[in-house]
């Protein structure tokens, strides 16, 4: 990540000091270790994904006009949008060059496909937020592209980095995809549950006009008049705390959380069923634990 531009080095040092859980590289390493010996190719894969993931987070904060990430100021809050976009571009290029310089063309293809799908998912969500006409099928398409595809690229790259067959790479890509979908549903459930920080649901998705699974389910099981009322609040009163609380309570009453939890566990089960096809070892046990963590985490 080092560069010859002091400002870039200041920004990348700030990013490194405030990095998150780094679950995505863990998925790369554990998948690789379950199937073979971790080598330089695996390190390249994990680094490539973490660089591209960090670049997309920086760009996302600009798009969402978010000034905080993981409890710290976002890059755009400190250095404004122009520098943030360029810093994100820099990290993106470092990731691409890492793959090209090491002739990791197969890994580059997997990850580049994921970045393309993430962009499509983000644009699809923005388009649908204008009309608030997201069906359950469209919701799953959005989260598959926006979130799950990157975790799928982690597990596919982990498998590829230790020389697995194309069949196993595809199988483990599906494993990552199912984990990613369950991971995002868990995130969407958080919005309707009491958060440790404030002691009440955040309602951030409603404020951002995001139609997530608990809300979609509640609307699908509503009378026409209730549906119109809730959609009107999301569309026009999404910054009114009292009105947002009204939507949260409505979703809870309609069983939106229970339904979303059932669907989340379905995807978790499908993911773990794929893992059962591979040999038992310590890395596989850790992968199972990591999957369970993504579903049971509290933040």
N, C-alpha and C positions, 0 to 999 in steps of 0.2 A: 504493500500500500504506500510505500515511501515514494516521494516525488521530489522534484527539484524546486518546487514552489512552496515556500514556507507556510503560506496560508492553508494550502491543502494538507500539509503535515499537521498543522494545528487542529484542523477539522477531523482528520482521521484519528488522531490521538484522542480527541473528545469522544468519537464514536466507540473506539476500542475500550475506553474506560467505563463506558455505559452500555456495554453489550448485554443482550438478554440471556435467556436460558440456553441458547444455541442448540435447540432441539434438532434442528435440521441436520447439522453435521453429525450429531449422535446417530440419527437414522442411517446416514451414509456409512459410518464406521461399524455400527452393530450389524447392519445387513451384510457388509463385506466380511466381517469376522465370522458371522454365522456360516458363511459359504466357503471361506478360504483364508488366505494369509493377507493381512493388511499390508499394502506396499505403497510406493510413491504415487501410483495411479489413484489410490483411494484418498490420499492426502490432497492430490490435485482436485479430485471430485468434490471433497468437502469444502476446500478453499473456494473453488469456483462457485458453488452454490451459496456459500455464506457471503461472498462478494456481491453476487447478483441480488440476493435477498436483501442485503443492506441497502443496495442502490434503489431497489423498488420501495423500501420503507421511506427513504429520504424523499423520493418523488411523490409517494402517497401523502406524506405530510404537507407537501406543497399543494397537491390537488385538493386535499380535505381542509386546507387552511388550519391545520392542527399545530398548536404551539407547545405541545407537551408530548413526550413519549417516555414510558416507563418511569414517570415521576420526575423527569428532567426536561429542560428546555429542548425542543426539537432544533434541528439544524437551521430551518427557516426562521425560527423565532430569534435565533442569535445572529445569523448572517444574511437573512432575507432570502427571497425566492430565487433570484438570479444565481447567487452563489450556490444555493442548495441544489438546483437543477444541474449545474455544472459539476458539483461534487459527486452527485449521483451518477452522472455520465462518466466521470473519471473512474469510479469504482466498477461500473459496468464494463468499461474498456479494459480495466486491469483483469477482470475475470475472463473476458474473451481472449486476451493475450496469453493468460496463464494456460488456457486450453490449447491455443494455437502453437505457442512456443514448445509445449510438451507433446505436440501431435496427438492430443486427446480428442480426436474428431468425433468419436462416438459419444463421448460425454458431452461435448459441445452441442451436438445435435439434440440430445435428450433435454438439456437445460434450456437451449434456445427455444425449443418447442414449448416448454413450460412458460417462459417469459412472454411468448406470443399469446398463449392462452390466458395468462394473467391479465394482459392488456385488454383482451377481448371481454373477459369477465367484468373488469372494472367499467368498461364502456357500456356493456349490457346493463349493469346495475344503474349507472347514471341515467341511461335512456329510460329504464323502467321506473325510476324514482320520480320522473316527471309526471307519469300517468298513474302511478300506484296501482298498476294492473298485473302484479306479479302472481302467477299461479305457482303451485307447489313444484311443478316440473321445471319452470323457469328458475325458481329459487335454487333447486339442486344443480341446474346448469351453471348458474352464477357461482355458487360456492365450489363446484368442481373445478371451474376455470380459475377463480380468484385465489383459492387457498389450497385445495387438495392437489392440484397439478404440480405444485412445487414440492410437496412432501412425496408425491409419487416419483418425481425426478430424483429425489434423494435416495430412495430405496432402489430405483432402477440403476442409478449411477453406482451405488455401492455394489450391486450385483455385477455390473459390467466391469468395474475396476478390478475384480478378481477373476475375470475371464469366464463368467457363467454363459450358458447357452442362451440364445435369443428367447427360447421358451421360458426359462427361469427368470430372465430379465423382465419379460412381460408380466409374468406371474407376480413378481415382487413390485412392479410398477402398480399393479392393481391393488396389492396390499397397501401400498403407500397412499393410493387414491382413497381407499375406504377409510383409512386412518384420518386422512385430511378432511374428509367430509364429516366424520364424527367429531373431529377437533373443532371445526367451524360451528357445528350445531351447538357444541358445548359453549363456545364463545357467545352465541346468540341467546342461549338460555341465561347467561350471566346478567344480561340487560334487564331481566325481569325478576332477578333475585337480589336479596339484600347484599350489598357489598360491604366488606369489612371496614373500608375506609369511611363510608358515610352512613352505614347502618340502614340503608334503603336502596331499592333498585335505582340504577343510574338513568335508564330511559334514553341513553345516548343514541341508540339506533332509531328511536322514534323521532328524536330531535333532528336527526340527519335524514329523515324520511326513508329509512331502510326497512323494507318489508322482509322480516325474517320469519322462520318457520312457526314459532309460537303465535305470532300475529296472523299469519296466513291461515293457520288452522282455525283460530278463533273467528276470523271473518267468514271462512267457508261454512261455519256452523252458526251463523247469525241470521237474524231476520233482515229483510231488505232495509228497513229503517235503521236498525242498529249498525248495519254495515256502512250505510251512508254517513251516519253520525261519526263513527270511528275514523273513516277515511277522511272526513272533513277536518277532524282534529289533527290528524297526521299531516294533512296538506296545509292547513292554515293556522293552526294553534300549536304547532310543534315546539314553540319556545315558551309556552305557558305551562309552568310546572304543575299547576293544579290539573290542567287538561291532560298532560302527559301521564300523571298519576292515574287519571281516570281510564286511560287506555291500558296501562299496566294492570290495573285491577280487573278490567274487563277480560283481558287475556288470561289472567289467573283463574277467574270464575269459569271461563269456557274450557279449561283444561289444556290450554296451549302448551304449558310447561311439561305436563305428563306426556302429551303426544310427542313433543320434540325429543323427550328423553327416551321414549320407546324407539323412535327412528334412529337416534344416536347409537343406542345399544345394538340395533340391527346391523349397522355398519361396522361397529366394533367386532361383533360376532363374525361377520364375513371376513374381516381382516385377519382375525386369529385363526379362522379355519384354513386360510391360505398358508399361514406359518406352520400349521400342523403337518404340511406335506414335506417339510425340511427336517434334517437331522437335529436331534436334541443336543444342545451344548450350552455353555455359559452365555454366549452372545445371544442365542435365541431366547434364553430366559430373560435376559436384560431387555430385549426387544419387546417381549410380552409385558414386562414391567413398565416400559416406556409408553406402550399403547394404553395400558391401564391408567397411567399418570395423566395422559392427555385428556382422558375422559373424566377423571375424578378430581383434577386440579381445581383450586379455588380462586385462581387469578390467571 
